[in-house]
Structure formats: structure tokens, C-alpha cells
């Protein structure tokens, strides 16, 4: 029920909202948030660590993806151009007889990320175990 004010001849209602209870509630909420905020632990992501391999690979196969998205396979001093369909067979053939071999993908920085992922997927489906990406360190 609105408050009544008597002034002069008659009674009139006050059409204003009483702000004091509203401010009290807001101050209580502010204090609650200030007390509980330090108790909430930020989420921590536990990233895996990478160490050096116990044994260096006996053979490193390098797959080069050029600006035109053409693939070439470098084995020791030989370089051969090939397509994505022939990649898995060529890598498996180059790895045969060498049990501890690794594949490194070197891609031009201006090609689509999708091209690199397709090469990695092709190698994974073929059963190649050790695949890495070659990068250049910034100065």
C-alpha cells in the first residue's frame, strides 16, 4: 500500500520507489561475490609433455607440399613427385626394411591447412606411426 502524505487539505500518495531496500540487497550480493570469487579455482589445462625420442630415426622421409599443392617425397637424396593417392604406397615402400623411420611433412605456409590434414590422414590410414611437421623458427 502506498504511503500517504498529509499536506494541507487532503491526503496524497507518494509515487516514488523506495530505493533503500534495493541498495541493501545489492550491497549484500556484492559482498557475497567478493568473498566467493577468490575461492573459485580457474580451470587448468594439463597439457601433455613431449620429450626427446630415446633413439633417433634411422631414416627420415620428407614429404614436401609446394605452393601449388603438389606433393614430392624425398628419400635420402632422391626426390619423386607423386599424387595423394600414390603417397601411402610410396611411403610404405620407402619404409620397408627400415623399422625405425619417421615421416616429416614440410608445407608451404601459404597453402590451405586442409591439404596438410589430408596428407596426415592418408599416412595415418596407411599405418605410418611416426609423422611430424617441419617448421621454421622465427628470429
HELIX and SHEET records of a PDB file:
HELIX    1   1 UNK A   20  UNK A   37  1                                  18    
HELIX    2   2 UNK A   84  UNK A   95  1                                  12    
HELIX    3   3 UNK A  113  UNK A  126  1                                  14    
SHEET    1   A 2 UNK A   4  UNK A   7  0                                        
SHEET    2   A 2 UNK A  10  UNK A  13 -1                                        
SHEET    1   B 5 UNK A  78  UNK A  82  0                                        
SHEET    2   B 5 UNK A  71  UNK A  75 -1                                        
SHEET    3   B 5 UNK A  59  UNK A  65 -1                                        
SHEET    4   B 5 UNK A 101  UNK A 107  1                                        
SHEET    5   B 5 UNK A 131  UNK A 133  1                                        
END                                                                             
